[in-house]
């Protein structure tokens, strides 16, 4: 237990106060104890002071050592901070370089994928793919999943490009299997013109071939038509060195497959096509009847008129009348007969009789021509009615279903267009035939007037000579 001087003094004062009644001997004894305790306390204090000084020295040494270590660590920390800063800058540079390379790699991958898609699209349209199915598998493999493309993939794609270019340079003739229009396998002679087109020839028919990516087979297209089919057959038979090809990338061939027949086209026009066709049928019947009638009544009357004029100049009216009798069913013959029958009448009477004969024949000649003109006007009006009806149906579909699916509007638009087309197709020939028949009637009427005036002139000249 440690005591300071103040503690000792306080204890002494306390003892003095409490022991004031103690006798002197006790005081002496107490003083000795106090001195003894004081000495012990001083010794204890000295010992503790030495111990404290020793510990302080150790602590000061330790503090100095720690301060040295702190200074050293601060230097190390500064060096580490500088190194960390340098590493952070290097890390940023590396991250920027990695991001740049990743962006370049992503751009390169996108370019690779775009070229692959374009190449696949061209390959799926090429008839040569029927013999190179593994190329389709490779191209489709590049487009499936999240692949990481390397230099080997790009080299392989480039090699396929060059192979494709080489394939497109040649015309190949071989015998192979194709699918006919009913889906059956057929053996046919095949000629492939690079990537543009392929032709086939069998004993029954010939035509174009198109490639189906799904079945990876060559399919017979629609009927190419008589003249195109004839050219294809001549090329296969080595009778011609020019062959029809499809340079539209398959669009023309696909159009052949979707080619509508005349019946399908008329059916798409709706019910109003029927009256338009009936108008056309009626016009055909009338036109045929008029053509037959006008061709029957028209004849070369110049030779007849020359002979009649000669006989009239000679005064042989009976013989002139007899040679006109075979032409009595023709308008000009009837006009001449009317004039010769009234040969003894006055000039005014003969002129009146011949004019009456002409006026009598003209209605027979113009019969049904007005009806043809009416039919020519009715046909496009019916087509216009079909157009209006089709557009009304189209607007009703739009009101009900919107414009999302154009196929829903196709029926009304088809009806609108086809009826107009059929109406004009019927009306235009009718107008041309009506105009042609009208011209024939005018020619016959002009011939009647010309021959009638010539006969009157001959009769007047004869009467003047014998007056």
Phi, psi and omega in degrees: 000133185259139177229137175267172181298321180295321176299319181295316180297318179297318179295322180295316179297321180294318180293324179295320181292322185279341185247024181294337182267356181284154182284174186294324180297318179295325180295318180295317179296318181295322180295321178296319178296322181293317180297320180297317179293325179297316180297319179296320180293321179295318178297317179297320180294319180296316180297317180293323177298319178295319180295319179296318179297319179297314179295323179297319180297317179297318180295320178296319177297317179295320178298317179297318179296318179294321178297320176297317179295320178298316179298319179295317179293325177297321176296316178297320179297317178298318178295319179295319178299318178297319179294319178298319179297317178295319178294322178296318177296318178295321177298317178299318178297317180294319178297319177296318179295319178295316179297319178297316180292323177295319178297318178296320179294319179295318177297319178295321177296319179296319177297318179298316180293320178298315178296323180294317179297315179297318180295320179295320179297317178294321181293322180291340177265354185269132177293342179290343181292343177295338178252359182227059182292332181294333178294320176298319179297317180296316181294318178293328177297326178292334186264358181260134176074180178262085182271151172257116185271140179241184182296328180295319178297316181294321177296321180293319178296319178297321178296321178295324176300312181295321176297321180294320177298318179295321179295322182288352182275347191244152170258125186242133176240127181204175178247132183203182181268136175226162176262127179280184186291345176261003178088011181265149176288135177225144173269128185216155169281132186235136171236124180246126179261084181058233178256356189284311189202162176220141180242154176228159177212128174235181179293331184271317185205181177208169182167202181266157175240145174232149183267134177257113180296331181293307181269348183056041179234159173272131184247141173289132179276188179291174182298121183284352183099162187296308187291318178296318177298322178294320179294321179296316179298320179295323180292318178294327181275007181059027177267352179213150178252015177237129181234144175287134178228162180258108180264008183266010181073028178099352182294318180293321179294317178295330177292325176297322180293331180263011183295128181272146172280167179298322180296317179296320179296318180292322179296326180291345179280352178087188188288337182288349175293329183298307178297329177295318178294323176296321175299316178297320179296315178298320179294323178297315180298313180296317182296318179296318179296317181291320179297318179296315182296312183291327177290332181282323184275343182269137177212169178280098185268000181295315179295320178297316183294324178297316180293317179298318181297318178299316181293323179294318177301326179280349180085009181268075183290329182294315179293324177298321178292323182294321182285346176270345182300318178300343181255020185292338179272000179255144185304314182295321177298319179294322179295317179295320179296320179298320179290320181289326179296323182259041183295332183271357181279172178290164182300318181295322180293315179300317179297319180294319180296317181291323176296320178297320179296320178295313180296331178289326184279330185300315177301323177296323180287323184272005182299135176071352178292322174298322178296322177298318179295322177296316178297322178296330177279328183288322185302309178292332176294320175296322176297320177296321176299318177296323177298312179298317179298316180296320179291324175298315178298322179296315180294326176295320177295318179297319179297322184278314189247355183079191182251018183293322183244105181297337182295334178292333181269353186296325182297311180294319179294320178298316178299320182295317184282317185293319180297319176296317179299313181293319179300315178291322179297330178277319187289320185298311177297324179297316179298319180294317179294318179298319178295320179297314180295321177299321177295320177298318179297317179296322178296318179294318179296319178295324178294320178298314181296318181297314182289325177296316179295321178296320179295317179297321178296319180294319181293319179294322178293321178294315180296325179292324180288334183253018180284000000 
